Amino acid sequence: QEQLVESGGGLVQPGGSLRLSCATSGISFSNYNMAWYRQAPGKQRELVASITTRGAANLADPVQGRFTISRDNAKRTVALQMDSLQPDDTAVYYCYARHTAVNINYWGQGTQVTVSS
């Protein structure tokens, strides 16, 4: 069974850091482009960062210079390092996998990130 399980969310003060991790199972991980999305209350889900099967990363403008996405094909995981967190980063963060060749994609259940003093 295909699963994406996020971890690492929590409460952090402004300026702090968190590291999210997404563990996958049941998918041929090396054939999937991976991404992190987030959804704040009352807002649409938005793309935060993506990384291709070859490791090419792309970050959304609001997180440029603060977030880093990485993947470990051997461990079948993708991570999102978040530094200099701000209250506007508060959201549920979702892991997303999209197959490179066929129209197959999966979502994780999400992990809450709250930035507040």
C-alpha angles and dihedrals in degrees: 000000000000115000138173114189121187125203139168102066123133147116119315135168121247109279092028132118139237133181118213121199131194118201116198132200135174095029133094091247097193089061094057131085107218133211145172121227130181136202124199122198111284093006135101121258110266136195113252104174140344137195129194127224088263094052101258106151132204127188131197115247096251092059101037110131093013106061131052127194123203139166136207110205093188092056093035092231138127124203137198116204109200120193133173090024118198132197089255088064090068107120146106107280119214132197115222132192125193124184114236097223110025134041097262125126139163137201131207122227094254136243125234120240117188122184111193141131 
